[in-house]
Amino acid sequence: MPEEQPQPGTSCVVAACEEPAVVYVDVSDGQPLEGETAVPMCDQHATHWRETG
């Protein structure tokens, strides 16, 4: 499991987003997706993913 918070200066995984990532979001229900199970996102995208993902 990745650390709970990305390192300072980490960018949000959403390419069009310019906000810094503040949390890791599980995007694959624990199953590796392209080698990852969680990706760094800003608050806005993390909230959106959790509501719709």
C-alpha positions in Angstrom: 0.0 0.0 0.0 1.4 3.4 -0.9 2.0 6.0 1.7 -1.1 8.1 2.6 0.2 11.4 1.3 2.3 12.1 -1.8 5.7 13.8 -1.4 5.4 17.7 -1.6 5.5 18.9 -5.1 3.9 15.8 -6.6 1.5 16.6 -9.4 -2.1 15.4 -9.6 -2.3 12.4 -12.0 -4.9 14.2 -14.0 -2.9 15.7 -16.9 -5.0 18.9 -17.3 -4.8 19.6 -13.5 -2.3 22.1 -12.2 -3.0 21.5 -8.5 -0.6 19.6 -6.3 -1.5 16.0 -5.3 -2.5 15.7 -1.6 -3.7 12.2 -1.4 -3.4 8.7 -3.0 -6.6 7.3 -4.4 -7.1 3.6 -4.9 -8.2 3.3 -8.5 -8.2 -0.4 -8.9 -9.9 -2.0 -5.8 -6.5 -3.2 -4.7 -5.6 -4.9 -8.0 -2.6 -3.6 -9.9 -3.5 -1.3 -12.8 -0.5 -0.7 -15.0 1.6 -1.7 -12.0 -0.1 0.7 -9.6 -3.1 0.4 -7.3 -3.2 4.0 -6.2 -2.4 7.3 -7.8 -1.8 10.8 -6.5 -4.6 13.3 -6.9 -5.6 16.8 -5.7 -8.5 17.1 -3.3 -11.0 18.0 -6.1 -10.2 15.1 -8.4 -9.9 12.6 -5.4 -13.4 13.7 -4.3 -14.8 13.3 -7.9 -13.2 9.9 -8.3 -14.6 8.6 -5.0 -18.1 9.8 -5.9 -18.1 8.4 -9.4 -15.4 5.7 -9.3 
